[in-house]
Amino acid sequence: MLKRSFSSVLGLLLMVSVPASLSAKGRTVRITISSAELKSPIEITDPTILTNFNVRTGPGTSSNESEGLIVDWSQGTISRPPKGLPHYEVLFYADFGNHEEKQVYVVSYEYDPSTRHGYVYLPGKGDKWWRLNVSSIFRNLEGNFQTFQAHSFPSNGIPNGSSRKTARP
């Protein structure tokens, strides 16, 4: 009985102590894409484009969506891509209602032009962005590659395997 009460109190304390920014969903307000392949980082700030990007979708969330962030979650974890592909860093920023941008998630993206296949890497423990990512959401897929959701990015100079062309915002 005492053990059950202690567990209940501990669970309640943990729920109450989680910062609001982690438990709130937040709205994606900016995505920054950088790479040695680009002359300068690409900033996506157009709200009509950003509505398609929600960090809190997919595994580890209450979402049942098979696609989200920039990942096709339905494909599961995939093999490491071939070496030497162009490498991009994709940073997601959110606003939790206080009109301040906060960096909330970072993934790596690589594209193989020969197969028109994109790879998304979720930083694993020991990687630079792991701590930031798991403070936002723990997916239990960290340290693995996932399939890129081809229609995610408009073609703003980022190879995406999609024939759709959209002007840079």
C-alpha positions as CSV (number, residue, x, y, z in Angstrom):
1,M,0.0,0.0,0.0
2,L,2.8,2.4,1.0
3,K,4.7,1.5,-2.2
4,R,1.7,2.2,-4.4
5,S,1.1,5.6,-2.7
6,F,4.8,6.5,-3.1
7,S,4.6,5.6,-6.8
8,S,1.5,7.7,-7.3
9,V,3.1,10.7,-5.5
10,L,6.3,10.3,-7.5
11,G,4.3,10.1,-10.8
12,L,2.4,13.2,-9.9
13,L,5.6,15.1,-8.9
14,L,7.1,14.2,-12.3
15,M,4.1,15.3,-14.2
16,V,4.0,18.6,-12.4
17,S,7.7,19.2,-12.7
18,V,7.8,18.8,-16.5
19,P,8.3,22.3,-17.9
20,A,5.3,23.7,-19.8
21,S,7.5,24.0,-23.0
22,L,8.1,20.3,-23.0
23,S,4.5,19.2,-22.4
24,A,3.0,21.8,-24.7
25,K,2.9,21.0,-28.4
26,G,4.2,24.3,-29.6
27,R,3.8,25.6,-33.2
28,T,6.7,25.3,-35.6
29,V,7.7,28.9,-36.6
30,R,10.9,28.4,-38.4
31,I,13.1,25.7,-40.0
32,T,16.7,26.3,-40.8
33,I,18.6,24.1,-43.3
34,S,22.3,24.4,-43.4
35,S,25.0,22.5,-45.3
36,A,28.4,22.9,-46.9
37,E,26.5,22.3,-50.2
38,L,24.6,25.6,-49.7
39,K,25.9,29.1,-50.1
40,S,23.9,30.2,-47.0
41,P,21.4,28.5,-44.8
42,I,17.8,28.2,-46.0
43,E,15.2,29.7,-43.7
44,I,11.6,28.5,-44.0
45,T,9.2,30.9,-42.2
46,D,6.1,30.8,-44.3
47,P,3.2,29.7,-42.0
48,T,1.4,27.9,-44.8
49,I,4.5,25.7,-45.4
50,L,5.3,25.3,-41.7
51,T,1.8,23.9,-40.8
52,N,3.1,20.6,-42.4
53,F,5.9,20.3,-39.9
54,N,5.1,19.3,-36.3
55,V,7.9,17.9,-34.2
56,R,5.4,16.2,-32.0
57,T,4.2,13.6,-34.5
58,G,5.2,10.0,-35.0
59,P,6.7,7.6,-32.5
60,G,6.9,8.7,-28.9
61,T,3.8,11.0,-29.2
62,S,0.1,10.5,-29.0
63,S,-0.1,11.0,-32.8
64,N,-1.1,8.1,-35.0
65,E,0.3,9.8,-38.1
66,S,2.5,7.7,-40.3
67,E,4.2,10.8,-41.6
68,G,5.4,13.8,-39.7
69,L,8.4,16.1,-39.1
70,I,10.1,15.2,-42.3
71,V,9.9,11.4,-41.8
72,D,7.8,8.6,-43.3
73,W,7.5,6.8,-39.9
74,S,5.6,3.9,-41.6
75,Q,8.9,2.7,-43.2
76,G,10.6,2.1,-39.9
77,T,14.3,2.2,-39.2
78,I,16.4,1.9,-42.3
79,S,20.1,1.1,-43.2
80,R,22.8,3.7,-43.1
81,P,23.0,5.6,-46.4
82,P,26.0,5.2,-48.7
83,K,29.0,7.3,-47.7
84,G,29.8,10.7,-49.3
85,L,26.2,11.9,-49.8
86,P,25.5,15.6,-49.4
87,H,24.7,16.3,-45.7
88,Y,22.2,18.8,-44.4
89,E,21.4,19.9,-40.8
90,V,17.7,20.7,-40.3
91,L,16.8,22.7,-37.2
92,F,13.2,23.1,-36.0
93,Y,12.1,26.1,-33.9
94,A,8.7,26.4,-32.1
95,D,6.7,29.1,-30.3
96,F,4.8,27.9,-27.2
97,G,2.6,30.9,-27.1
98,N,5.0,33.5,-25.6
99,H,6.1,34.9,-29.1
100,E,9.6,33.6,-28.6
101,E,11.3,31.1,-30.9
102,K,12.9,28.1,-29.2
103,Q,15.0,25.6,-30.9
104,V,13.3,22.3,-30.2
105,Y,14.6,19.6,-32.6
106,V,17.4,18.9,-35.0
107,V,17.9,16.1,-37.6
108,S,20.4,15.3,-40.3
109,Y,19.3,14.8,-43.9
110,E,21.2,13.1,-46.7
111,Y,20.1,12.6,-50.3
112,D,21.2,10.0,-52.8
113,P,20.6,11.4,-56.3
114,S,21.2,8.0,-57.9
115,T,18.2,6.4,-56.1
116,R,16.3,9.6,-55.4
117,H,16.1,8.5,-51.8
118,G,16.4,10.7,-48.7
119,Y,17.7,9.6,-45.3
120,V,16.9,11.3,-42.0
121,Y,19.1,10.7,-39.0
122,L,17.8,11.2,-35.5
123,P,20.8,12.0,-33.3
124,G,21.7,9.3,-30.9
125,K,23.1,9.4,-27.4
126,G,26.5,11.0,-27.6
127,D,25.6,13.0,-30.7
128,K,25.6,16.8,-30.6
129,W,21.8,17.3,-30.7
130,W,20.6,14.2,-28.8
131,R,20.0,16.0,-25.5
132,L,18.0,18.8,-27.1
133,N,15.9,16.3,-29.0
134,V,15.1,14.0,-26.2
135,S,14.2,17.0,-24.0
136,S,11.5,17.7,-26.5
137,I,10.5,14.1,-27.3
138,F,12.0,10.7,-26.8
139,R,11.1,8.5,-29.7
140,N,13.1,5.4,-28.8
141,L,14.5,5.6,-32.4
142,E,17.4,7.9,-31.7
143,G,20.7,7.0,-33.3
144,N,18.9,5.5,-36.4
145,F,18.1,6.5,-40.0
146,Q,14.5,6.9,-41.2
147,T,13.0,7.4,-44.6
148,F,12.6,11.0,-45.8
149,Q,9.1,12.0,-46.5
150,A,9.7,13.1,-50.2
151,H,7.0,15.8,-50.3
152,S,8.1,17.4,-47.1
153,F,10.3,20.2,-48.4
154,P,9.5,22.6,-51.2
155,S,12.3,22.5,-53.7
156,N,14.3,25.4,-52.3
157,G,17.7,24.1,-53.5
158,I,17.3,21.0,-51.3
159,P,17.3,17.8,-53.2
160,N,14.1,15.9,-52.1
161,G,13.3,13.3,-54.7
162,S,10.0,15.0,-55.5
163,S,9.3,16.6,-58.9
164,R,7.2,19.3,-57.2
165,K,8.7,22.8,-57.5
166,T,7.8,25.5,-55.1
167,A,9.4,28.9,-54.9
168,R,11.5,29.7,-51.9
169,P,9.5,31.6,-49.2
